[in-house]
Amino acid sequence: MERQRTAIKQSTNSATLADVLERILDKGLVIAGDIKIKLVDIELLTIQIRLVICSVEKAKEIGLDFWATDKDFNSGLNTAQNADELEAIKKRIEILEFKKIV
């Protein structure tokens, strides 16, 4: 009886971590989940988790460009407001210093 040789097949399409990360950033990845805590059919707590992982270009493409309109992420949006607040603070300091002298 002849022994049959079985060759070990190796994958020729291996992906590195960089390849996987590039694919995720290019296409996007969404992870969603809900956690609900109930006691005797009374909902006490609901936590909704939505996680989107993608590149900035992909985020802009799908309309998730909150950093462009949110003042906490874009300091250029509230410069006029900051200037007004700074002037008001300077006036208050002048008034307090004047009261301290007099």
C-alpha positions in Angstrom: 0.0 0.0 0.0 1.4 3.3 -1.0 1.2 6.2 1.4 -0.6 9.1 0.1 1.2 12.4 0.8 -1.0 15.2 1.9 0.4 18.6 1.4 -0.2 21.2 3.9 -1.9 24.1 2.3 -1.0 27.5 3.3 -3.1 30.6 2.8 -1.7 32.8 0.0 -4.0 35.7 0.9 -2.8 36.6 4.4 -3.6 40.0 5.6 -1.4 42.0 7.9 -2.7 44.2 10.7 -2.0 47.3 8.5 -4.1 45.8 5.7 -7.0 45.1 8.0 -6.8 48.6 9.5 -6.6 50.2 6.0 -9.7 48.3 5.0 -11.6 49.3 8.1 -10.7 53.0 7.7 -11.6 52.9 4.0 -14.9 51.1 4.3 -15.9 52.0 7.9 -16.9 49.9 10.9 -20.0 50.4 12.9 -20.5 48.8 16.3 -23.9 49.3 18.0 -25.4 48.0 21.2 -28.0 48.7 23.8 -27.9 47.9 27.5 -31.2 48.0 29.4 -31.6 47.5 33.1 -35.2 46.7 34.2 -36.7 45.8 37.5 -40.2 44.3 37.5 -40.8 45.6 34.0 -39.8 49.1 34.9 -36.9 50.4 32.8 -34.3 52.0 35.2 -31.4 52.6 32.8 -30.8 52.5 29.1 -27.4 53.0 27.6 -27.1 53.1 23.8 -23.6 52.6 22.4 -22.9 53.6 18.8 -19.2 53.4 17.7 -18.1 54.4 14.2 -14.5 53.8 13.1 -13.6 55.2 9.8 -11.2 57.7 8.1 -11.9 61.4 8.1 -12.7 61.3 4.4 -15.2 58.5 4.9 -16.8 60.4 7.8 -17.2 63.5 5.7 -18.7 61.4 2.9 -21.4 59.9 5.2 -22.1 63.2 6.9 -20.4 62.7 10.2 -18.3 65.9 10.3 -19.4 67.2 13.7 -15.9 68.6 14.4 -16.5 71.3 11.7 -19.6 72.8 13.4 -19.0 72.0 17.1 -17.3 74.9 19.0 -15.6 72.5 21.4 -13.7 70.8 18.5 -13.2 73.9 16.3 -11.8 76.9 18.1 -12.3 79.1 15.0 -16.1 79.1 15.5 -16.2 80.9 18.8 -13.5 83.5 18.3 -16.1 86.3 18.2 -17.8 85.1 21.3 -14.4 84.7 23.0 -13.5 88.3 22.1 -16.8 89.6 23.5 -16.2 87.6 26.7 -12.7 88.9 27.0 -13.8 92.5 26.7 -16.5 92.0 29.3 -13.9 90.4 31.7 -11.5 93.3 31.1 -14.2 95.8 32.0 -15.1 93.9 35.2 -11.5 93.9 36.2 -11.2 97.6 35.6 -14.3 98.2 37.7 -13.1 96.0 40.6 -9.6 97.6 40.5 -11.2 101.1 40.6 -13.4 100.1 43.6 -10.4 98.7 45.4 -8.5 102.0 45.0 -11.4 104.1 46.1 
